[in-house]
């Protein structure tokens, strides 16, 4: 609601406009006050009432001009400052709303409305610290005002005062604010705080998915499963199915995990992250041929994927397909920054195919990189180098 009408000396047009306002006939009120302004352009009351009628008729842009004209004719008029600030706020001119509302607050510092709208303008303008005292002042005037509590909570939230914001948001049941708070708890690595909020707000597929993922991350996959199963039932997206598959895996339900990832891939076959996850699951189940196929598909779609080439190479080695393993290891080396283990495994593939020179070179590269970190493998590499050197000396 905008400020009460100014009751100035009535003329016919203004009287007609006021009657129309009282009858909520806002277009008729606008027409009447436009005639009043035309009859006397210096009448600030006519401009003020025109602005009021325009705002109530849904034409906030025109109302801004009328209130500005009112203040030009009658500087410092509290009612015009307040209403101008409100319509500027309504039209998302947040920065412009601050000055007239600050002036209105200076005239009536204990009133709810000027403090509340000034706080809203500050908050919308990204000035949370400036908004906070005005929300508090508004609540001193009306302690039960839920919008002011919500605004205060958000101003605290955006200043990083999560513990101050949380009880206010819970008190008023501000679900959107609580979800924003939960996201900040996650950003601050406070998973327990985020979980507590997600458990308290009304459930939705998105909330269930986040809650399920956080429970997985905190080592509670069993608790995550019912939330993720519900999320999949309500919203069977690839992301939800993948999260559920992860929970199944962590609770050693490999068959259910495989089914869930399979359904996720059916829904989103171009999702290479899902395909990599599926490949990893197949590998863990020792289904090396199927895993190799999945890793190969990802490698074709994303030739720079180290994970895909590494997975493909190790699967080919496990399948004793040494030429394909060597080719994949070579591709992995070409992508840069290979780890020592890659050279050891490639050396084995060369060794198995009796390609002794490249096998010895790979073993030696492995030994130069590992620096006593893998004593068992280093011992094996040194022993194989000795054997290879003997073989090569016979040629």
KEVEX-909721 format. One record per residue (C-alpha): residue in one letter; chain; x, z, y. Coordinates in nm, 3 decimals, padded with zeros to 5 digits. Layout:
NODE_A_A_X_Z_Y $
...
This chain:
NODE_X_A_00.000_00.000_00.000 $
NODE_X_A_00.124_-00.085_00.347 $
NODE_X_A_00.091_00.155_00.636 $
NODE_X_A_-00.251_00.246_00.775 $
NODE_X_A_-00.393_00.018_01.041 $
NODE_X_A_-00.306_00.078_01.403 $
NODE_X_A_-00.627_00.145_01.590 $
NODE_X_A_-00.574_-00.018_01.924 $
NODE_X_A_-00.824_-00.119_02.188 $
NODE_X_A_-01.053_-00.353_02.004 $
NODE_X_A_-01.134_-00.704_02.116 $
NODE_X_A_-01.374_-00.925_01.932 $
NODE_X_A_-01.114_-01.107_01.720 $
NODE_X_A_-00.936_-00.789_01.625 $
NODE_X_A_-01.264_-00.618_01.543 $
NODE_X_A_-01.354_-00.909_01.319 $
NODE_X_A_-01.012_-00.891_01.155 $
NODE_X_A_-01.039_-00.519_01.086 $
NODE_X_A_-01.385_-00.563_00.933 $
NODE_X_A_-01.245_-00.838_00.710 $
NODE_X_A_-00.955_-00.615_00.604 $
NODE_X_A_-01.190_-00.331_00.518 $
NODE_X_A_-01.394_-00.575_00.309 $
NODE_X_A_-01.071_-00.699_00.145 $
NODE_X_A_-01.142_-01.047_00.276 $
NODE_X_A_-00.778_-01.112_00.356 $
NODE_X_A_-00.783_-01.486_00.440 $
NODE_X_A_-01.067_-01.419_00.687 $
NODE_X_A_-00.865_-01.131_00.833 $
NODE_X_A_-00.564_-01.358_00.877 $
NODE_X_A_-00.777_-01.615_01.061 $
NODE_X_A_-00.924_-01.351_01.292 $
NODE_X_A_-00.587_-01.196_01.382 $
NODE_X_A_-00.434_-01.541_01.438 $
NODE_X_A_-00.707_-01.594_01.701 $
NODE_X_A_-00.628_-01.254_01.852 $
NODE_X_A_-00.259_-01.345_01.879 $
NODE_X_A_-00.349_-01.681_02.033 $
NODE_X_A_-00.567_-01.505_02.289 $
NODE_X_A_-00.291_-01.258_02.385 $
NODE_X_A_00.058_-01.329_02.250 $
NODE_X_A_00.189_-01.007_02.411 $
NODE_X_A_-00.043_-00.781_02.210 $
NODE_X_A_00.190_-00.614_01.960 $
NODE_X_A_-00.109_-00.460_01.780 $
NODE_X_A_-00.251_-00.806_01.706 $
NODE_X_A_00.084_-00.918_01.565 $
NODE_X_A_00.108_-00.602_01.356 $
NODE_X_A_-00.239_-00.647_01.207 $
NODE_X_A_-00.170_-01.015_01.148 $
NODE_X_A_00.140_-00.917_00.948 $
NODE_X_A_-00.064_-00.667_00.749 $
NODE_X_A_-00.333_-00.924_00.670 $
NODE_X_A_-00.074_-01.185_00.577 $
NODE_X_A_00.104_-00.951_00.339 $
NODE_X_A_-00.222_-00.847_00.174 $
NODE_X_A_-00.317_-01.214_00.143 $
NODE_X_A_00.010_-01.273_-00.047 $
NODE_X_A_00.198_-01.451_00.230 $
NODE_X_A_00.492_-01.214_00.269 $
NODE_X_A_00.710_-01.474_00.438 $
NODE_X_A_00.465_-01.512_00.725 $
NODE_X_A_00.424_-01.134_00.739 $
NODE_X_A_00.797_-01.094_00.799 $
NODE_X_A_00.772_-01.311_01.111 $
NODE_X_A_00.470_-01.120_01.238 $
NODE_X_A_00.635_-00.780_01.191 $
NODE_X_A_00.953_-00.903_01.360 $
NODE_X_A_00.746_-01.019_01.655 $
NODE_X_A_00.574_-00.680_01.664 $
NODE_X_A_00.912_-00.505_01.690 $
NODE_X_A_01.027_-00.751_01.951 $
NODE_X_A_00.728_-00.650_02.162 $
NODE_X_A_00.735_-00.282_02.064 $
NODE_X_A_01.090_-00.184_01.955 $
NODE_X_A_01.115_00.118_01.724 $
NODE_X_A_00.751_00.116_01.613 $
NODE_X_A_00.766_00.318_01.290 $
NODE_X_A_00.475_00.148_01.117 $
NODE_X_A_00.616_-00.201_01.184 $
NODE_X_A_00.965_-00.100_01.070 $
NODE_X_A_00.830_00.043_00.748 $
NODE_X_A_00.606_-00.255_00.672 $
NODE_X_A_00.878_-00.504_00.764 $
NODE_X_A_01.118_-00.332_00.524 $
NODE_X_A_00.858_-00.340_00.247 $
NODE_X_A_00.785_-00.711_00.279 $
NODE_X_A_01.155_-00.796_00.304 $
NODE_X_A_01.205_-00.601_-00.016 $
NODE_X_A_00.911_-00.783_-00.175 $
NODE_X_A_01.068_-01.118_-00.083 $
NODE_X_A_01.406_-01.012_-00.227 $
NODE_X_A_01.574_-00.994_00.111 $
NODE_X_A_01.728_-00.665_00.007 $
NODE_X_A_02.010_-00.646_00.259 $
NODE_X_A_01.782_-00.739_00.549 $
NODE_X_A_01.536_-00.464_00.451 $
NODE_X_A_01.792_-00.186_00.493 $
NODE_X_A_01.812_-00.163_00.874 $
NODE_X_A_01.439_-00.141_00.953 $
NODE_X_A_01.392_00.109_00.672 $
NODE_X_A_01.687_00.319_00.790 $
NODE_X_A_01.526_00.330_01.131 $
NODE_X_A_01.191_00.430_00.978 $
NODE_X_A_01.362_00.711_00.779 $
NODE_X_A_01.528_00.839_01.096 $
NODE_X_A_01.185_00.883_01.252 $
NODE_X_A_01.023_01.052_00.949 $
NODE_X_A_01.308_01.181_00.730 $
NODE_X_A_01.083_01.393_00.509 $
NODE_X_A_00.832_01.119_00.421 $
NODE_X_A_00.819_00.971_00.073 $
NODE_X_A_00.762_00.602_00.150 $
NODE_X_A_01.045_00.522_00.392 $
NODE_X_A_01.296_00.709_00.175 $
NODE_X_A_01.172_00.546_-00.145 $
NODE_X_A_01.176_00.192_-00.009 $
NODE_X_A_01.515_00.240_00.157 $
NODE_X_A_01.652_00.364_-00.176 $
NODE_X_A_01.501_00.062_-00.351 $
NODE_X_A_01.666_-00.171_-00.098 $
NODE_X_A_02.004_-00.006_-00.140 $
NODE_X_A_01.980_-00.021_-00.518 $
NODE_X_A_01.873_-00.386_-00.520 $
NODE_X_A_02.162_-00.460_-00.285 $
NODE_X_A_02.411_-00.306_-00.528 $
NODE_X_A_02.461_00.015_-00.328 $
NODE_X_A_02.370_00.274_-00.590 $
NODE_X_A_02.555_00.561_-00.425 $
NODE_X_A_02.369_00.506_-00.098 $
NODE_X_A_02.037_00.484_-00.284 $
NODE_X_A_02.072_00.817_-00.467 $
NODE_X_A_02.015_01.061_-00.174 $
NODE_X_A_01.707_00.872_-00.060 $
NODE_X_A_01.553_00.879_-00.408 $
NODE_X_A_01.618_01.253_-00.411 $
NODE_X_A_01.458_01.290_-00.066 $
NODE_X_A_01.156_01.092_-00.183 $
NODE_X_A_01.123_01.323_-00.484 $
NODE_X_A_01.136_01.626_-00.256 $
NODE_X_A_00.826_01.481_-00.090 $
NODE_X_A_00.657_01.391_-00.422 $
NODE_X_A_00.820_01.544_-00.730 $
NODE_X_A_00.581_01.365_-00.967 $
NODE_X_A_00.659_01.009_-00.849 $
NODE_X_A_00.770_00.824_-01.162 $
NODE_X_A_00.901_00.515_-00.973 $
NODE_X_A_01.133_00.738_-00.770 $
NODE_X_A_01.254_00.911_-01.087 $
NODE_X_A_01.317_00.573_-01.245 $
NODE_X_A_01.506_00.457_-00.937 $
NODE_X_A_01.714_00.775_-00.925 $
NODE_X_A_01.798_00.734_-01.293 $
NODE_X_A_01.915_00.377_-01.235 $
NODE_X_A_02.118_00.473_-00.932 $
NODE_X_A_02.295_00.739_-01.141 $
NODE_X_A_02.337_00.493_-01.425 $
NODE_X_A_02.504_00.235_-01.204 $
NODE_X_A_02.739_00.500_-01.071 $
NODE_X_A_02.844_00.577_-01.427 $
NODE_X_A_02.661_00.911_-01.443 $
NODE_X_A_02.509_00.850_-01.785 $
NODE_X_A_02.438_01.214_-01.864 $
NODE_X_A_02.248_01.252_-01.536 $
NODE_X_A_02.043_00.937_-01.593 $
NODE_X_A_01.944_01.002_-01.954 $
NODE_X_A_01.706_01.301_-01.912 $
NODE_X_A_01.523_01.132_-01.623 $
NODE_X_A_01.469_00.816_-01.826 $
NODE_X_A_01.349_01.013_-02.126 $
NODE_X_A_01.113_01.215_-01.906 $
NODE_X_A_00.934_00.910_-01.772 $
NODE_X_A_00.964_00.702_-02.090 $
NODE_X_A_01.162_00.428_-01.916 $
NODE_X_A_01.238_00.209_-02.217 $
NODE_X_A_01.415_-00.065_-02.020 $
NODE_X_A_01.631_00.193_-01.845 $
NODE_X_A_01.711_00.367_-02.172 $
NODE_X_A_01.817_00.037_-02.327 $
NODE_X_A_02.042_-00.027_-02.028 $
NODE_X_A_02.181_00.323_-02.076 $
NODE_X_A_02.240_00.259_-02.446 $
NODE_X_A_02.434_-00.057_-02.362 $
NODE_X_A_02.658_00.144_-02.130 $
NODE_X_A_02.710_00.409_-02.397 $
NODE_X_A_02.823_00.127_-02.627 $
NODE_X_A_03.052_-00.012_-02.358 $
NODE_X_A_03.207_00.333_-02.321 $
NODE_X_A_03.254_00.355_-02.700 $
NODE_X_A_03.003_00.641_-02.721 $
NODE_X_A_02.830_00.517_-03.032 $
NODE_X_A_02.659_00.849_-03.102 $
NODE_X_A_02.497_00.845_-02.757 $
NODE_X_A_02.377_00.486_-02.807 $
NODE_X_A_02.242_00.564_-03.154 $
NODE_X_A_02.044_00.862_-03.021 $
NODE_X_A_01.875_00.638_-02.763 $
NODE_X_A_01.800_00.355_-03.004 $
NODE_X_A_01.644_00.607_-03.241 $
NODE_X_A_01.422_00.742_-02.960 $
NODE_X_A_01.288_00.422_-02.800 $
NODE_X_A_00.999_00.216_-02.942 $
NODE_X_A_01.136_-00.003_-03.222 $
NODE_X_A_01.176_-00.377_-03.182 $
NODE_X_A_01.379_-00.629_-03.383 $
NODE_X_A_01.656_-00.621_-03.122 $
NODE_X_A_01.663_-00.240_-03.116 $
NODE_X_A_01.662_-00.220_-03.495 $
NODE_X_A_01.947_-00.471_-03.515 $
NODE_X_A_02.163_-00.278_-03.267 $
NODE_X_A_02.082_00.052_-03.434 $
NODE_X_A_02.161_-00.092_-03.776 $
NODE_X_A_02.492_-00.237_-03.659 $
NODE_X_A_02.596_00.089_-03.495 $
NODE_X_A_02.511_00.284_-03.808 $
NODE_X_A_02.729_00.042_-04.006 $
NODE_X_A_03.012_00.083_-03.755 $
NODE_X_A_02.989_00.462_-03.778 $
NODE_X_A_03.008_00.459_-04.156 $
NODE_X_A_02.637_00.500_-04.229 $
NODE_X_A_02.539_00.170_-04.395 $
NODE_X_A_02.277_00.335_-04.615 $
NODE_X_A_02.093_00.458_-04.305 $
NODE_X_A_02.128_00.114_-04.149 $
NODE_X_A_01.953_-00.074_-04.428 $
NODE_X_A_01.587_00.021_-04.357 $
NODE_X_A_01.632_-00.063_-03.988 $
NODE_X_A_01.789_-00.399_-04.065 $
NODE_X_A_01.536_-00.481_-04.335 $
NODE_X_A_01.260_-00.417_-04.081 $
NODE_X_A_01.444_-00.630_-03.823 $
NODE_X_A_01.468_-00.919_-04.072 $
NODE_X_A_01.100_-00.885_-04.160 $
NODE_X_A_00.995_-00.901_-03.794 $
NODE_X_A_01.259_-01.149_-03.682 $
NODE_X_A_01.436_-01.330_-03.968 $
NODE_X_A_01.718_-01.462_-03.752 $
NODE_X_A_02.061_-01.550_-03.887 $
NODE_X_A_02.214_-01.257_-03.694 $
NODE_X_A_01.971_-01.008_-03.845 $
NODE_X_A_02.024_-01.141_-04.196 $
NODE_X_A_02.401_-01.127_-04.151 $
NODE_X_A_02.385_-00.766_-04.031 $
NODE_X_A_02.170_-00.676_-04.330 $
NODE_X_A_02.413_-00.850_-04.563 $
NODE_X_A_02.695_-00.644_-04.415 $
NODE_X_A_02.504_-00.322_-04.485 $
NODE_X_A_02.435_-00.434_-04.840 $
NODE_X_A_02.804_-00.510_-04.890 $
NODE_X_A_02.909_-00.168_-04.761 $
NODE_X_A_02.674_-00.007_-05.011 $
NODE_X_A_02.806_-00.226_-05.295 $
NODE_X_A_02.492_-00.439_-05.334 $
NODE_X_A_02.674_-00.769_-05.358 $
NODE_X_A_02.383_-00.967_-05.501 $
NODE_X_A_02.152_-00.864_-05.217 $
NODE_X_A_02.428_-00.938_-04.966 $
NODE_X_A_02.482_-01.286_-05.109 $
NODE_X_A_02.110_-01.360_-05.093 $
NODE_X_A_02.087_-01.240_-04.734 $
NODE_X_A_02.384_-01.447_-04.616 $
NODE_X_A_02.251_-01.747_-04.808 $
NODE_X_A_01.920_-01.717_-04.624 $
NODE_X_A_02.105_-01.680_-04.295 $
NODE_X_A_02.299_-02.000_-04.359 $
NODE_X_A_01.981_-02.181_-04.455 $
NODE_X_A_01.838_-02.082_-04.117 $
NODE_X_A_02.157_-02.169_-03.925 $
NODE_X_A_02.374_-02.406_-04.133 $
NODE_X_A_02.604_-02.489_-03.840 $
NODE_X_A_02.701_-02.125_-03.788 $
NODE_X_A_03.067_-02.120_-03.885 $
NODE_X_A_03.100_-01.744_-03.844 $
NODE_X_A_02.827_-01.700_-04.103 $
NODE_X_A_02.995_-01.951_-04.332 $
NODE_X_A_03.324_-01.763_-04.303 $
NODE_X_A_03.145_-01.439_-04.389 $
NODE_X_A_02.983_-01.609_-04.687 $
NODE_X_A_03.319_-01.740_-04.801 $
NODE_X_A_03.467_-01.391_-04.777 $
NODE_X_A_03.182_-01.249_-04.982 $
NODE_X_A_03.227_-01.515_-05.250 $
NODE_X_A_03.599_-01.442_-05.256 $
NODE_X_A_03.532_-01.070_-05.300 $
NODE_X_A_03.305_-01.160_-05.592 $
NODE_X_A_03.595_-01.365_-05.733 $
NODE_X_A_03.394_-01.684_-05.711 $
NODE_X_A_03.702_-01.867_-05.586 $
NODE_X_A_03.573_-02.223_-05.624 $
NODE_X_A_03.260_-02.157_-05.418 $
NODE_X_A_03.463_-01.963_-05.161 $
NODE_X_A_03.712_-02.249_-05.131 $
NODE_X_A_03.426_-02.491_-05.062 $
NODE_X_A_03.295_-02.272_-04.780 $
NODE_X_A_03.640_-02.223_-04.627 $
NODE_X_A_03.694_-02.601_-04.645 $
NODE_X_A_03.369_-02.672_-04.459 $
NODE_X_A_03.467_-02.435_-04.179 $
NODE_X_A_03.816_-02.586_-04.161 $
NODE_X_A_03.663_-02.932_-04.119 $
NODE_X_A_03.427_-02.812_-03.847 $
NODE_X_A_03.694_-02.601_-03.674 $
NODE_X_A_04.038_-02.745_-03.748 $
NODE_X_A_04.206_-02.470_-03.542 $
NODE_X_A_04.052_-02.184_-03.739 $
NODE_X_A_04.334_-01.976_-03.886 $
NODE_X_A_04.082_-01.775_-04.089 $
NODE_X_A_03.945_-02.089_-04.253 $
NODE_X_A_04.285_-02.235_-04.344 $
NODE_X_A_04.417_-01.901_-04.463 $
NODE_X_A_04.111_-01.848_-04.682 $
NODE_X_A_04.130_-02.201_-04.819 $
NODE_X_A_04.501_-02.169_-04.896 $
NODE_X_A_04.465_-01.840_-05.085 $
NODE_X_A_04.165_-01.969_-05.280 $
NODE_X_A_04.352_-02.282_-05.384 $
NODE_X_A_04.643_-02.066_-05.493 $
NODE_X_A_04.408_-01.847_-05.696 $
NODE_X_A_04.260_-02.161_-05.855 $
NODE_X_A_04.614_-02.281_-05.934 $
NODE_X_A_04.555_-02.592_-05.726 $
NODE_X_A_04.906_-02.572_-05.586 $
NODE_X_A_04.927_-02.905_-05.398 $
NODE_X_A_04.608_-02.822_-05.203 $
NODE_X_A_04.733_-02.469_-05.144 $
NODE_X_A_05.062_-02.602_-05.005 $
NODE_X_A_04.878_-02.844_-04.775 $
NODE_X_A_04.660_-02.562_-04.642 $
NODE_X_A_04.960_-02.332_-04.592 $
NODE_X_A_05.141_-02.609_-04.403 $
NODE_X_A_04.838_-02.653_-04.179 $
NODE_X_A_04.830_-02.279_-04.119 $
NODE_X_A_05.199_-02.283_-04.022 $
NODE_X_A_05.134_-02.569_-03.780 $
NODE_X_A_04.869_-02.361_-03.600 $
NODE_X_A_05.144_-02.118_-03.500 $
NODE_X_A_05.230_-01.751_-03.547 $
NODE_X_A_05.208_-01.740_-03.927 $
NODE_X_A_05.253_-01.399_-04.088 $
NODE_X_A_05.527_-01.325_-04.344 $
NODE_X_A_05.278_-01.319_-04.630 $
NODE_X_A_05.194_-01.684_-04.574 $
NODE_X_A_05.554_-01.783_-04.645 $
NODE_X_A_05.564_-01.570_-04.958 $
NODE_X_A_05.243_-01.727_-05.095 $
NODE_X_A_05.355_-02.078_-05.005 $
NODE_X_A_05.685_-02.012_-05.178 $
NODE_X_A_05.493_-01.922_-05.493 $
NODE_X_A_05.297_-02.250_-05.474 $
NODE_X_A_05.619_-02.451_-05.433 $
NODE_X_A_05.782_-02.249_-05.710 $
NODE_X_A_05.494_-02.315_-05.952 $
NODE_X_A_05.530_-02.690_-05.898 $
NODE_X_A_05.911_-02.669_-05.939 $
NODE_X_A_05.974_-02.777_-05.581 $
NODE_X_A_06.271_-02.546_-05.564 $
NODE_X_A_06.430_-02.634_-05.230 $
NODE_X_A_06.114_-02.574_-05.021 $
NODE_X_A_06.030_-02.275_-05.241 $
NODE_X_A_06.368_-02.113_-05.165 $
NODE_X_A_06.331_-02.195_-04.794 $
NODE_X_A_05.991_-02.024_-04.786 $
NODE_X_A_06.119_-01.718_-04.972 $
NODE_X_A_06.409_-01.692_-04.727 $
NODE_X_A_06.175_-01.729_-04.429 $
NODE_X_A_05.958_-01.453_-04.573 $
NODE_X_A_06.258_-01.221_-04.610 $
NODE_X_A_06.375_-01.291_-04.254 $
NODE_X_A_06.036_-01.190_-04.113 $
NODE_X_A_05.923_-00.894_-04.321 $
NODE_X_A_06.217_-00.655_-04.249 $
NODE_X_A_06.159_-00.405_-04.530 $
NODE_X_A_05.783_-00.383_-04.472 $
NODE_X_A_05.689_-00.521_-04.814 $
NODE_X_A_05.947_-00.386_-05.059 $
NODE_X_A_05.778_-00.510_-05.379 $
NODE_X_A_05.734_-00.865_-05.254 $
NODE_X_A_06.082_-00.866_-05.102 $
NODE_X_A_06.230_-00.769_-05.439 $
NODE_X_A_06.038_-01.049_-05.611 $
NODE_X_A_06.151_-01.299_-05.346 $
NODE_X_A_06.517_-01.206_-05.389 $
NODE_X_A_06.489_-01.233_-05.765 $
NODE_X_A_06.323_-01.576_-05.744 $
NODE_X_A_06.590_-01.697_-05.503 $
NODE_X_A_06.855_-01.604_-05.757 $
NODE_X_A_06.670_-01.789_-06.033 $
NODE_X_A_06.615_-02.095_-05.813 $
NODE_X_A_06.980_-02.104_-05.711 $
NODE_X_A_07.075_-02.112_-06.080 $
NODE_X_A_06.827_-02.390_-06.144 $
NODE_X_A_06.957_-02.593_-05.851 $
NODE_X_A_07.318_-02.541_-05.962 $
NODE_X_A_07.238_-02.715_-06.291 $
NODE_X_A_07.139_-03.037_-06.115 $
